[in-house]
Amino acid sequence: MKIQYLGESASSSLTNEQVYEAYQLNDFCYAVTDDSETVRFYSIANPVPYGGKRGGTWKVIEA
């Protein structure tokens, strides 16, 4: 699936308005290939980039 992150950017993690490849791991987490090209787990409800202070939201682009 493709999801767009909307929120605070952090280097080598998540960038605001960037679209990422991901899959839903469970009811709480997405497994996302982030800016570091590493698959990391992020909250579906309140994703916070690694090294970031505030969370954001996801927008599903392609299921």
SULJO-V892889 format. One record per pair of residues at least 4 apart in sequence whose C-alpha atoms are under 7 Angstrom apart, sorted by the first residue. I is the first residue (numbers start at 0). J is the second residue. D is the distance in whole Angstrom. If there is no record, write none. Layout:
# SULJO-V892889
I;J;D
I;J;D
This chain:
# SULJO-V892889
0;20;6
0;21;5
0;22;6
0;61;5
0;62;5
1;18;6
1;19;6
1;20;5
1;21;6
1;59;6
1;60;5
1;61;5
1;62;7
2;18;5
2;19;5
2;20;7
2;21;7
2;57;6
2;58;6
2;59;4
2;60;5
2;61;7
3;16;6
3;17;6
3;18;4
3;19;6
3;57;6
3;58;5
3;59;6
3;60;7
4;14;7
4;15;6
4;16;5
4;17;6
4;18;7
4;56;6
4;57;5
4;58;7
5;15;5
5;16;5
5;55;6
5;56;5
5;57;6
6;15;5
6;54;6
6;55;4
6;56;6
7;15;6
7;53;6
7;54;7
7;55;7
8;13;6
8;14;4
8;15;5
8;48;7
9;13;6
9;14;6
9;48;6
9;49;7
9;50;6
9;51;6
11;34;5
11;35;5
12;33;5
12;34;5
12;35;6
12;48;6
12;49;6
13;33;6
13;34;6
13;48;5
19;31;7
19;32;6
19;33;7
20;31;6
20;32;6
21;29;6
21;30;5
21;31;4
21;32;6
22;29;6
22;30;5
22;31;7
23;28;6
23;29;4
23;30;6
24;28;6
24;29;5
24;30;6
27;42;6
27;43;6
28;40;6
28;41;5
28;42;5
28;43;5
29;40;6
29;41;5
29;42;6
29;43;6
30;38;6
30;39;6
30;40;5
30;41;6
31;38;5
31;39;5
31;40;6
32;36;5
32;37;5
32;38;4
32;39;6
33;37;6
33;38;6
41;46;5
42;46;5
44;56;7
45;54;5
45;55;6
45;56;6
46;54;5
46;55;5
46;56;6
47;51;6
47;52;7
47;53;6
47;54;4
47;55;6
